[in-house]
Each structure stands twice: as structure tokens, then as C-alpha cells.
């Protein structure tokens, strides 16, 4: 494996770093203070600048107006954009829209592409992905209760969802619902496109996270479907193929998430180091002179670098051999990088003292928004158990090697 970054990729990363310095970081304090939903003018300006700099839709192919990057190259770019909460949003590669674009690109009909995918690619609308439910274990989606029954030429949805990111202001939801309750566990559900203005679709609330309900894209909603009727052609992909589509959506998404988290780690480490060399504890004595702080900095540096190598190796493996060859690696990076993220943010806040608890730095925003990294897309424990079972299976008595 060659660790050298190709010149074309390095040039792209340099453009992205310049874009972040010139356009994103200067407006970040204003947007975070006002809220993303009340900063549409600033976000629109960032998006126009991202287009001009050739950074639009890095997750999509060139035929869709994107950059046509490999998963490895996209991962490297995602780390740069992850230095700010606004980086991915500026380039129209933010969750959950990025994942929805990918599955719409693969499964949407011509009519669905025209109505939903093309405006999403242009950045004219936002979307959301409704899978998790309040009354069932999110770690076991075979227990989903939200159902969509066929009634003539329509599907009728009834049920509840929550932690539906960005539902506030979204034009449509991709909803995973049970369409064949009698089928085996992984063939019960389908994906349906549900416009948010459909009668029977109700956004109950934005769920408060650590006291912040948020608004617009920066929110997680609770949804209720009551006799919510959509045409049969709202089905996305094959009937009862919801689990297959969900897994295809999550595979590259975990690379995207992990590299974004590493970008957050780099930002936090930089803030931690700056605080350590500038904070005076007594005349001639700075925070960075303390060996415990020096140890934290060294440990964070090592863990970030090790985590990056693991993620980039996984992205390379997927590019070379496909997702099946990287099953273990995908599980490993999901829990490992999430744990590194939690540790680095915690250390950075500790070094900042009381300042770290305030909104005067970006650390508190990252901490409250990203603690869920160890829960969503499968909690740490599920990924650890899944990886461990595959490791044990390869070492059972009688197995060669």
C-alpha cells in the first residue's frame, strides 16, 4: 500500500484547506451563534464559494455533477471539511443528504430522479432518513414497527420515528417501513419516499440533545405517520429490499463519518495545543509546561494518527476489493474512531477549563453534537461484538489457518 497522496489529490486538499480558511472559519462563530436555520444567507454564500472552488458534491460521480472521487480520496477530503461543522454542509455532502443521494442515484426511477435527486444535487432542497424508532432497539432494526401496507395503488404508513436528522425543513423523507410483516427478519422492510407535506406526516418535535433542540439541518426530529398515504411508485428500490439498501447506504457513510470525526479531532488538538502554550498559570509558567498536559497532547496525536491509518486502509481496501472484503475493518473503524473522537474532545475541553464548557469555542458544539457518534449507525458494542464473532469464527478448531 502506497501512503503517498497523488499530486491531483493533494491539489484538491490544498484547495479545500484554503476554502476553509478563507470562507468557512471566518463565518463559523456567527452561524453557530445564530443557528444554521437562521443563517441561510451565509450558508448560501458558502455553497456558492464551494461550487466556484470545485468542491461541490465530492461524494458523487462526475455524471451527477460531482467530483468522481475514489472512497479513499473522498475520505481525505472529508477530514479537511470536518474541521468545521459547516464544511460538509458548504459542499453539499452533509449527512443525511449525502447518503440519500447515493441510494437515489442507484435505485431511483426516472421520475424519482427528476423530482427528488436532481434538486438535492443542486442544493435546492434537503432530505432526511427515517429509520430509528423510539419504541424499538435502534441496534436491531429487524424489530421495526412502523408499517406501510398496500391499499390499492397506495402505501399507507402508520408508526413513529425519531432522531431523524434534518427533518425540520426537509422536502422529503426516505422512510424504512415494514411492508411484509410475515417475511423473514431481513426481508420485512422497504424504503419509501415520503414528501414531508403529505397528509398524515407530522413532525412532532425536534428532540433536545444536551439541552439543544436545534433547528433546520442541525436538528433531530421525532416523526409520526398516521394513515399517511403515498402512491405505490414512491417505493425506492425493490419491494422488501430495505435492509440491503440500508447496508449499502451505511458502508461508505461510515468512511465519511470516520474521516469527518478525524477532522474534528485535528481541530480539537490544534485548539488544545494553542491553549496549552498561551494559558499562563503563574508568572513564567504555562499550562503546556505541565507534564500531564504534554502527555495528553502526545497520546491524542498518536491515537489520531493511528485511527487515520486504519480508516484510510479500510477505504483503500473497499476501493480495491469491495465492501465484503472490508467487513471487519468497517466495524473496527466505527467504534475505534468514535472512541478516539470522544477522548480527544474531552481532553481538549479539560485543557480549556471553564472556557471549554462555553460556546466561546467550537469545542462544546462538537462535544454535544458528536457524543452520539458512539451510538448512531450501530453502537460501539454492536460493532465490537460483530467483529469479535468473525475473528472467533476464523479460529474455531478444525479451521485451517
N, C-alpha and C positions, 0 to 999 in steps of 0.2 A: 504494500500500500504506500503510495507516494503522498507525503504530507505537504508537499509544495502546492500553494494555491496558484492556479493558472493565471497568466497575466490579464486575461479578459475578466476573470472573476475578481481579481484584485482591483482592477479599474472600477468595476461596478461597486465594490465595497468602499472604495475611496469616494465615489460619488455619493454613496449613501451616508458616509460619515460627514461629508461636507453639508449634505442636505439637513442632517440632524443638527449640526452646529449652527447653520445659517437660518433655518426655518423653524425647526421644532422646539429646540431648547429655549429660545427666547420667548415663545408664547406659552410654554408649558405652565408656568405659575398662574397665569391669567385663566387658562382653560380649566385647570384643576380647582381654582378658587370659585369660578363661576359655575362649573359643571359642564360636561360635554354637551348636554342637551341645550344649554343656553349659550353655546359658543359656536353655533352652526356657521357663522360668518368666518370665524378663524379657521375652523376645520375645512371649510370650502377653499380657503386660501392655501392651506397646506396641501390639499389634494390637487389643486391646480399646479402648485410647485412640483409635486411628486410626478405628475404627468410630464411636465416640462423637463425634468431631470431624468426621464426614462426609468422611473422606479414603480410604475403603475402595474398592478396585478402580477407580482413576481411568482405567485403560485400557479398561474395559468399558462397554457401554451400560447405560442405566437398566433395561432389561428383564432384565438379568443381575445386577442389584443394584449396578451401578457408577455412575459419575458422569456418563456420557454426554458426555464432553468431546470437543471437536474435537482433531485432532492438534496443532494449534498450542497450545491451552490445556494439553493434556497435557504438551507439551514444556516449557512454562513451569513447570508443577508439578514435573516430573521434575528440573529444575535445583535447585529448592529441596530436594527429597528427597535429591538426590545429595550434599549437603553432608556426609552421614554414610553409612558403609557399611550402616547399619541402616535408612535412610529408606524405601527401596523395600520392603524385607522387612516393615517395620511395616505398610505399606499394602496388602500382598498384590499388588504389581505388580513383583516382582523377576523377573529372568531366572533360569532359563528358563521359569518357570511362566507369566509374562505372555504370552509368545509361544505357548505351548501352549494357554492359554485361548482365545486369538484364533482359532487354527486349529480347535480343538474346537468353538467356537461356530459356525464356518462350515460345518464338514464332518461333525461327529459325528452318528451316528444317535441316535434317541431313547434307545435302550438305553445307548449310549456316553455320552450326556449325563448320564443318571441315575447311572451307575456311576462316571464319572471327572470330568466337568466340574463338576457341582454340588458335590461335596466339595472340588474345587480352588477354586472360587469362595468357598466358606465358609471356606477356610483349614484344613480338616480334614486334608488330605494335601498332599504335594508331588509334583512330577513331574520328569522330565529329558528331554532331547532328544539322541538318539544319532545322530550323522551322521559326524563326523570319524573317520578310521581311521589307525592307526599305520603301516600299510604302503603307503598311497597319499597323494598330494599333496592336502592339505586345500584348496588353492586350485583344484583341478579335481575336483569331486565326480562327474563323469562316469566317473571311474576306480574308484568304489566297488566293493568285492569282497564285502562282507557280503551274503549272498543269502538269500532267502526263497522256497522252492519249494512249490508246491501239492502236497499229498498227501491226496487225498480231500477232506474238509471242513476240512482244517487247512493252515496255512502252517508250514513247518519252517525255522527260521533257523539259519544257521551263519556265523560270522565274528567279527571283533573290532572294537571301537570304543574310542576314548579321548578324553580331555578332555570327558567327558560331565558337565557341570556339575550338581552337586547329586544325583547318582545315589545317593550314600550317604544312605539313609533315604527315598528316593523310593518312592512306591507303584507307579508305572508309568513306562515309558519310551515316548516316541514315537520309533520306530526307522525310519530311512530305509534300505531294503534293496533289492537288485536282484531284481526279480520277473520280468523278461523280458530275459535277457542278450542275445538276438538282436536286440532292437529298436534303433532309432537312439538316439544317446547320451542325449538328454534325455527319453526315454520308457522307460528301462530300470527305473526305481526306483519304489517305492511307499512310503507311510507306514503303519506298523503300530503298534497299541497293544499293548505287551507288559508285563503285570504283572511286577514285579521278583521275585515269589516263584514264577515259572514254572520248572519243572524245566528245566535247561539254560541258564538265565540266571545268570551268575556275575560278581559284581563282583570283579575280580582285585585291585585296589588303588586307593587314592587317589593320583594322580600327584603327587609332590612338586613344588611350584613355588617356586623360590628357597629350597629347604630346608624348605618348609612343606607337608605333605600335607593339612592341614586335616581337617575332619570335617563331616558333615551337609551343609547347604546350601552352606557355604563350602569346597567341595572340587571336584575334577575327577577323575573315575574312569576307569579302564580297564575295559572290559567284554568278556566273552567269551560267545558264543552257541554252544552245542553241541547239535545236534538239539533246539533249543528250539521246542516245538510250541505254537501258539496257534490258536484257531478262525478260520475264514475271515472271520467277522464282526468280527475285530479290525482289518480293513483300515480306515484312516481316509481318507475321500475316495475318489476314483475309482482303480481299479487303474492302475498305471503313471503316476500323476499326482504323484509325489513331488517332482519339480523345480518344478512350478507351485506346489504348496503351500509348499515351502521358500522360494521367492521372495516369496510373499505374507506369509510369516512374517517375512522379513528386512526388508522395506520399512519398515513402521512401527517395527520393532525398532531400526533404525539411527537414527531420530529419537530414540527413547527413550534409546539408549546415548549419543548425542552430547550431549544435554541433561544427562544424568546426569554425563558427563565434565566439562561446564562447571560443574556444581555442585561437583565435586571441585576444579576449578581455582580457583573462588572461595574455597573453604575454604583451599586451599593458599596463595593470595595473601594472605588475611587473616592466616594464621599467619606468613607471611614478613614482612609489614609489622609485625606485633606484635613479632616477634623483632628486627627492624631498629631499632625505637625503644627497645627495652628492654635490648639487649645492650651492655654497656659494654666497650670495648676498652682504654681508658685513662681516667684522671680527666677528665671533661668531654667525652669522645669516644665516640660511639656508632656502632654498625655502620651505621645509617642515614645517617650523615654521609658515608660513602664514596660517591663518585660512581658507582662500578661497581654498587653495590647499588641506588642510585637509578635507574640506567639499567635494571637488571633489572626493577625494580618497574614502571617506565613501559612497558617492552616487553611485559611479561606482561599489564598492564592493556589495552594496545592490542590484543594478539592475542586475548585472551579476548573482548573486546567485538566484534571483527571476526568471530570464529568464531560467536558467538551470533547475530549478524545473518544470517550465511549459513545457519545451521540453521533459524532462525525463518522466513526467506524460503522455504526448502525445505518446511517444514511447511505454510506458507500456500499454496504452490503445489500441494502434494498435496491439501489441503482443497478448493482451488478447481477444480483441473483433473485430479486423479488422479495415480497413480504414473508412468504412462507419460510425462507431461509433465515429470517431475522426475528422469528417469533420470540425467542428467549431475550434477544437484545432489546426489543421494543418494551418488554416487561421490565427489564433491568433499568433502562434509562428513565422510564416513567417514575418509578419510586425513588431511584437514586438522585436524579437531578432535582426532584421536588424536595427531597430532604436537604440537599445542599443549599437550595434556594432559601428554605426556612432558616437554616443555620446562619447563612451569610447575612440575611436581613436582620436577624436577631442580634448578631454581633454588631452590625452597623448601628442599629438603634441604641445598643448599650454604650457604644463608644460616644455617641452623641448626647448621652444623658437625657435630661428632660427635653432638650430640643428634639430628640429623636421621636418623642411621643406626639409632637405637634405637627401641624400641617405646614410648617415653615420650611420643611424639606420634603422631598418626594418619598422619603422612606416610609412614612405612615400610610400613604396611599398604597404603595406596593405591598406593605405588610397586610393590610386589611383586605385588599383585593386578591392577593395571591396565596393566602393561607389555604384556600380551597384547592390549591394545586395537588395536595396530598389526598384529596377526596374525589374530585371530579375526574371523569374518564377512567374510572376504576380506582378505588382507594389503594393506598400503598400495600395494605395487607393482601388484597386480592392478587396484585401483580407479583408479590413475593411468593405466595403460595403457588401460583401458576408456574412461575419459573422453577421453583423448587421441585414441583412434581415432575416436570420434564427432565430436570437434572437427575432425580432419583430413578426415573424410568430407564435412563441410559446406563444405570449402574446396577440394575437388578441382576441377581445370579443367573448365569446362563447366557447373558448378552455379551457378545464379542466386543472387545474394546472398552 
